[in-house]
Amino acid sequence: MSYSCFDLEIRDQVAQLVLNRPTELNTMTRAFWSELPHALRALDAEGKARVVVISSTGKHFSAGMDLSVLSGQGAAGLPTKELGRVREALRRTVLELQDSFNALEQIRMPVLAAIQGGCIGGGVDMVSACDARYCTKDAFFCVQEINLGMVADVGTLQRLPRLIPSGMVRELAYTGRRLPALRAREIGLVNEVYDDASAMLAGVMQIAREIAQRSPLAIHGTKEMLNYTRDHSVQDSLSYMAAWQSGMFQPADMAECFSAKNEGRQPVFEDLVPLRKFSEP
């Protein structure tokens, strides 16, 4: 299907999901919050793409949450009822917004973020949930929520501490200062900084194609283990690894790797099995 907030293309088993509202600074409208998880889960269900690249258009990657989501009738279109029920409905809305970015971690293939210009507010929430981040030298990151008098609530405060030192997270989250590209690389938030968007996309797509050439089952298992280990003890993670390997390890992909090396060619792997048919949002 087509999306109002994204353009989607799959080429060479790499899916490129492009934010396509540059004149609006790629702010996250109500449609964004349903289209993003739908697009990701549809790619996951189909199983043909082996890596996802999220990029953007225009001056900025994303200026974060669109004001239309926060104004008017409110983020949830909350009913005018008893206060406890209103607050419960708001909690459900926040969980739904969080789930849009949870999809980035839950799908079977890695997600790479290619960031130009400003990555602000909800943009930081989004890229924090990606597997790896790359940016242009003019890029910057800003936990904008504190500048608006609110707490960042859809992932930044939960994921950034797993990516960069706690002191840096707290400084950024308390001050709302901009984190420039080179400093972001120094502290490990981004893997590489490129001169411009064209060079960045070329570099990120090359990395994506390398990932796409690997066994999709092994890539899925690797992502699963890395995410699980982040949230569990070493011993629990080792135990889960043993259980995963006992069920998912099959010699066919290894045999193909050895054959391809001996024959001087790239290995060819089966796609992941498609999941259930995915419904429209």
C-alpha positions as CSV (number, residue, x, y, z in Angstrom):
1,M,0.0,0.0,0.0
2,S,1.0,3.7,-0.2
3,Y,1.6,5.8,2.8
4,S,1.1,9.5,3.4
5,C,4.2,10.0,5.6
6,F,6.6,7.7,3.8
7,D,7.8,6.5,0.5
8,L,8.8,2.8,0.5
9,E,11.0,1.0,-2.0
10,I,12.6,-2.5,-1.9
11,R,15.6,-3.1,-4.0
12,D,18.3,-5.8,-3.7
13,Q,16.5,-7.1,-0.6
14,V,16.9,-3.7,1.1
15,A,13.8,-1.8,2.1
16,Q,14.2,2.0,2.1
17,L,11.5,3.8,4.1
18,V,11.8,7.6,3.4
19,L,10.0,10.3,5.4
20,N,8.5,12.4,2.7
21,R,7.1,15.6,4.2
22,P,10.2,17.9,4.0
23,T,8.2,21.2,3.9
24,E,6.6,20.2,7.3
25,L,10.1,19.2,8.6
26,N,8.9,15.5,8.6
27,T,6.9,16.0,11.8
28,M,5.1,13.0,13.2
29,T,1.4,13.5,12.4
30,R,-1.4,11.1,13.6
31,A,-1.0,9.2,10.4
32,F,2.7,8.7,11.1
33,W,2.0,6.7,14.3
34,S,-0.1,4.2,12.5
35,E,1.7,4.1,9.2
36,L,5.2,3.4,10.6
37,P,4.4,0.2,12.6
38,H,2.2,-1.0,9.7
39,A,4.9,-0.5,7.2
40,L,7.5,-2.3,9.4
41,R,5.2,-5.2,10.3
42,A,4.2,-5.6,6.7
43,L,7.8,-5.9,5.7
44,D,8.4,-8.3,8.6
45,A,5.4,-10.4,7.6
46,E,6.4,-10.6,3.9
47,G,10.0,-11.6,4.8
48,K,11.6,-10.5,1.5
49,A,13.5,-7.5,2.7
50,R,16.5,-8.4,4.8
51,V,17.3,-5.0,6.2
52,V,15.4,-1.7,6.5
53,V,17.0,1.8,6.0
54,I,15.0,4.8,7.4
55,S,16.0,8.0,5.8
56,S,14.4,11.4,5.2
57,T,14.0,14.4,2.9
58,G,14.6,18.1,3.2
59,K,16.6,20.1,5.7
60,H,15.8,18.0,8.8
61,F,15.4,14.4,9.5
62,S,12.4,15.0,11.7
63,A,11.2,17.9,14.0
64,G,9.4,15.3,16.1
65,M,5.8,15.2,17.2
66,D,3.4,17.3,15.1
67,L,1.6,19.8,17.1
68,S,-1.7,18.6,15.8
69,V,-1.3,15.4,17.8
70,L,-0.9,17.4,21.0
71,S,-3.4,20.2,20.4
72,G,-7.1,20.5,19.8
73,Q,-8.8,17.5,21.3
74,G,-5.6,16.1,22.7
75,A,-3.3,13.2,21.7
76,A,-6.0,10.6,22.2
77,G,-9.1,12.6,21.4
78,L,-9.8,12.0,25.1
79,P,-13.5,11.8,26.2
80,T,-14.8,14.4,28.7
81,K,-15.5,11.9,31.4
82,E,-14.5,11.2,35.0
83,L,-10.9,12.1,35.6
84,G,-9.6,8.7,36.4
85,R,-11.1,7.3,33.2
86,V,-9.6,10.2,31.2
87,R,-6.1,9.5,32.6
88,E,-6.4,5.8,31.9
89,A,-7.3,6.6,28.3
90,L,-4.2,8.9,28.1
91,R,-2.0,6.1,29.4
92,R,-3.3,3.8,26.7
93,T,-2.5,6.4,24.1
94,V,1.1,6.8,25.3
95,L,1.5,3.0,25.2
96,E,0.2,3.0,21.6
97,L,2.7,5.7,20.6
98,Q,5.5,3.7,22.2
99,D,4.4,0.6,20.4
100,S,5.0,2.4,17.1
101,F,8.7,2.6,17.8
102,N,8.8,-0.8,19.6
103,A,8.1,-2.3,16.1
104,L,11.6,-1.1,15.1
105,E,13.1,-3.6,17.6
106,Q,10.5,-6.3,17.1
107,I,10.8,-6.9,13.4
108,R,13.1,-9.7,12.2
109,M,15.5,-7.6,10.2
110,P,17.9,-4.8,11.3
111,V,16.9,-1.2,10.9
112,L,19.5,1.5,10.0
113,A,18.8,5.2,10.5
114,A,20.3,7.7,8.1
115,I,20.0,11.2,9.7
116,Q,20.5,14.6,8.1
117,G,19.9,17.9,9.8
118,G,17.8,18.0,13.0
119,C,16.7,14.9,14.8
120,I,14.4,16.4,17.4
121,G,12.1,15.1,20.1
122,G,10.3,12.1,18.6
123,G,13.0,11.8,16.1
124,V,15.4,10.9,18.9
125,D,12.9,8.4,20.3
126,M,12.7,6.8,16.8
127,V,16.4,6.5,16.0
128,S,17.1,5.2,19.5
129,A,15.1,2.1,18.7
130,C,17.0,1.4,15.5
131,D,19.9,-1.0,15.3
132,A,22.4,1.6,14.1
133,R,22.5,5.3,13.4
134,Y,24.5,7.3,10.8
135,C,24.4,11.0,10.2
136,T,25.6,14.0,8.2
137,K,28.1,16.5,9.6
138,D,25.3,19.1,9.9
139,A,23.1,16.8,11.9
140,F,22.2,17.4,15.5
141,F,20.1,15.6,18.2
142,C,17.8,17.3,20.7
143,V,15.6,15.9,23.5
144,Q,13.1,18.6,22.8
145,E,10.4,17.5,25.2
146,I,12.1,19.2,28.2
147,N,12.1,22.5,26.3
148,L,8.3,22.1,26.1
149,G,7.8,21.4,29.8
150,M,7.2,17.7,29.5
151,V,9.0,14.3,30.0
152,A,10.0,12.5,26.9
153,D,7.6,9.5,26.9
154,V,8.0,7.2,23.8
155,G,11.5,5.7,24.3
156,T,14.3,8.2,24.5
157,L,14.8,8.0,28.3
158,Q,14.6,4.2,28.2
159,R,16.8,3.5,25.2
160,L,19.4,6.3,25.2
161,P,21.0,5.1,28.5
162,R,21.7,1.8,26.7
163,L,23.5,3.6,23.9
164,I,25.5,6.4,25.5
165,P,26.9,7.2,29.0
166,S,24.3,8.0,31.6
167,G,25.8,11.4,32.4
168,M,25.4,12.5,28.7
169,V,21.8,11.2,28.6
170,R,21.0,13.2,31.7
171,E,22.6,16.4,30.5
172,L,20.8,16.2,27.2
173,A,17.5,15.3,28.8
174,Y,17.7,18.0,31.5
175,T,18.9,20.8,29.3
176,G,17.4,20.2,25.9
177,R,20.7,21.2,24.4
178,R,21.6,20.2,20.8
179,L,24.1,17.3,20.5
180,P,26.1,17.9,17.3
181,A,27.1,15.1,14.9
182,L,30.8,14.8,15.8
183,R,30.1,14.7,19.5
184,A,27.4,12.1,18.8
185,R,30.0,10.0,17.1
186,E,32.5,10.5,20.0
187,I,30.0,9.1,22.5
188,G,28.8,6.3,20.4
189,L,25.3,7.4,19.4
190,V,26.1,7.3,15.7
191,N,28.5,4.9,13.9
192,E,29.7,7.4,11.2
193,V,29.4,11.0,10.2
194,Y,29.3,11.8,6.4
195,D,29.9,15.1,4.6
196,D,26.4,15.3,3.1
197,A,23.2,13.4,2.7
198,S,24.2,11.9,-0.7
199,A,27.4,10.4,0.8
200,M,25.6,9.2,3.8
201,L,22.9,7.4,1.9
202,A,25.6,5.8,-0.3
203,G,27.5,4.6,2.7
204,V,24.5,3.4,4.6
205,M,23.1,1.5,1.6
206,Q,26.4,-0.2,1.2
207,I,26.3,-1.4,4.8
208,A,22.6,-2.5,4.2
209,R,23.6,-4.5,1.1
210,E,26.3,-6.3,3.1
211,I,23.8,-7.2,5.7
212,A,21.4,-8.4,3.1
213,Q,24.0,-10.8,1.7
214,R,24.2,-12.7,5.1
215,S,21.9,-15.5,6.2
216,P,18.6,-13.8,7.1
217,L,18.0,-16.5,9.8
218,A,21.4,-15.8,11.4
219,I,20.8,-12.0,11.2
220,H,17.4,-12.4,12.9
221,G,18.9,-14.6,15.6
222,T,21.7,-12.1,16.1
223,K,19.2,-9.2,16.5
224,E,17.1,-11.3,18.8
225,M,20.0,-12.1,21.1
226,L,21.4,-8.6,21.2
227,N,18.1,-7.1,22.2
228,Y,17.4,-9.8,24.7
229,T,20.9,-9.4,26.2
230,R,20.4,-5.7,26.6
231,D,17.5,-6.3,28.9
232,H,18.7,-9.4,30.8
233,S,21.6,-10.8,32.8
234,V,24.5,-12.5,31.1
235,Q,23.5,-15.9,32.5
236,D,19.8,-15.5,31.4
237,S,21.0,-14.4,27.9
238,L,23.4,-17.4,27.6
239,S,20.5,-19.7,28.6
240,Y,18.2,-18.1,26.0
241,M,21.0,-18.4,23.4
242,A,21.3,-22.1,24.1
243,A,17.5,-22.6,23.7
244,W,17.5,-20.5,20.5
245,Q,20.4,-22.4,19.0
246,S,18.9,-25.8,19.8
247,G,15.9,-24.9,17.7
248,M,17.0,-22.5,15.0
249,F,20.5,-23.6,14.1
250,Q,20.5,-25.6,10.9
251,P,23.6,-26.5,8.9
252,A,22.2,-25.6,5.4
253,D,23.2,-21.9,5.6
254,M,26.7,-22.8,6.9
255,A,27.1,-25.3,4.1
256,E,26.1,-22.6,1.5
257,C,28.6,-20.2,3.0
258,F,31.4,-22.8,2.6
259,S,30.3,-23.7,-0.9
260,A,30.1,-20.1,-2.0
261,K,33.6,-19.4,-0.6
262,N,35.1,-22.4,-2.4
263,E,33.4,-21.4,-5.7
264,G,34.3,-17.7,-5.4
265,R,30.7,-16.4,-5.4
266,Q,28.3,-14.8,-3.0
267,P,26.1,-17.2,-1.0
268,V,22.4,-17.4,-1.8
269,F,20.1,-17.9,1.2
270,E,16.3,-18.6,1.4
271,D,14.1,-15.8,2.6
272,L,12.5,-16.0,6.0
273,V,9.2,-17.7,6.0
274,P,6.4,-15.2,5.4
275,L,4.2,-14.5,8.5
276,R,0.4,-14.3,8.5
277,K,-1.3,-12.0,6.1
278,F,-1.0,-8.4,7.3
279,S,-4.1,-6.2,7.5
280,E,-4.4,-2.6,6.4
281,P,-4.2,0.0,9.2
